[in-house]
Amino acid sequence: MKLSDALAERIEELLQEHKITQYKLSQMSGISQSTICDIRLKRYKTVNLMTIYELADGLNIGLDEFFDSPLFKRENIE
């Protein structure tokens, strides 16, 4: 799995966990809805760490919790 795939899947998981929409996450994080959509559709090969931080902060979680997923284990990333 590519890192962009893992990131897209993790955002999907967090949206479901928090029972919010992409629009709500945009409002909570200050990240544009189009940027979140592009990440979810894997249009970016790289994503700025500040963007991930702002998404996590909008969800009221730290980066440690954001990345605390088997998706990000070394053996799962190409």
Secondary structure, DSSP 8 states (H G I E B T S, - for coil): --HHHHHHHHHHHHHHHTT--HHHHHHHH---HHHHHHHHTT--S---HHHHHHHHHHTT--HHHHT-SGGGSGGG--
